[in-house]
Amino acid sequence: MGWSLPEVPEKEPAPVWSPWVCLLIIILGLFIGLLVAVLKSSATGLPSLSSGAWLPLTIWAFAGISAAIAIYSFCWETLAIRVWNWNDWCRNTRLKWRLRAHQHLVILNHVFIAADTGLLSRLAHTQEGESSDSPPLTLLPDVPLTPGISRFEQLLRHLIAQIMPSIRWRYPSGSLQIIVHTNGCDKDRESQSFHRIWAAGSPPWKVEIHFQDADSSLDSWNQFVESIHRPVLVLAMHYRQPDDVLPEFASALFLMPPSMLNPGEQKNALRLFRAMPLNTRTLASELCELRDMALTTDSKKHLIWHSGLSDAPRQSVSRVLNDLSVPLYDSIGTGGVIDFDSASVRYGGLAGWAMIGTAAEMAAYGPSCQWLLLEGEDDAWAVTLGNTAPVLGQDRFVVPSPFPGGSVLMALLLNVGLYSLMIHYFPSIAFSWSGITLLLLSLIVTFPGLAILLRRVIARLQRPVFIRAARQSGKE
């Protein structure tokens, strides 16, 4: 669960390239060359320098030394690239998951209306136990009420009238995505009513409308956040149905991608992040992962909401937050934790939007960094609201790749060997301009080419091993 971050451990850094090994190779090469010269010398002693016997021996000695140093450098480079690839993939994987968690939209304006006008203040100071007063069940008490689709149309007109001026001012024209989520079962009639009411205002936008089922979870919201590059209007409401006893609420959120805002507007804008799948049985590790994703600043105080949690996780929320050292608003709720169900009711699939709308309203009075924990019948989610930009963290640091010394030496030896063969078999071509040009072209191609080829081959062989390790790390 959580953000599904693969926990692949990084490898220890490769041993540093040692010049002492190269010095040892040189000494051993010279010693072996001298030993061969002694063993092949005649009984009269070592040949003189003018005899010419030392030249081929010197050439073979330096060729052997160069080959040994090239092999050592090549082996070190191979090991260093393997370690660098692995660790770079680990960092990139964490960064990719973090950036995915950082996807969000900015709440430019919101409208939240609850049947209980004192809901916000009761949530801010709620205690265990129910209120002795019976809160009202309907919105707009002065308006005649007819349960069903007529009630949907009443609340829809009211919401659109409240949010429309802000949309017209901030986004006069263009494409607009609209998400409608209600407790109604007849989505066809709701769609017909919505199109009629929306068209009556002669809107200047090209809209794309999505009606969510009553039991839709926040997984559908994640899909919108990931793919949307245009403003979004979310309309969520629980309206009166026949034989319905739950309090009504209506919420409208006008959201825009942060890329469409100027830097000054982004500084303190309220952000609604994508939802994190939550496993309430391992609440401590899940909230730890939510905190480590750095959606909000650690130094700022947080306000925690929860709804629908079963008894065990509900009772352990405060303890887990204390263990994680998350700073809380002690003066709001119960030590910075608000049990949404204790002052409201469970709205099923709409509970998420009910909490988001209430949290956005609460943010207007101060608490901007908020976590919302929601558990339904089949799944659970954690949603974050915050007014600070998410922090990328140290994973953004780029470690330079190993220097391709071994590849360069191997390429040099390869060209020397090929040119030596050319001198031996085709001397006329080797000492001509075409031969020199061919040698230069070969050097230009093989110097970077061998280094690139080595990296590609190692990555091709190593990538399946890393993928298998990520899948076996306990979080797929």
Summary of the structure (lengths in Angstrom):
residues: 476
radius of gyration: 35.0
end to end distance: 8.6
largest distance: 126.5
contacts: 1428
relative contact order: 0.14
helix: 51%
strand: 16%
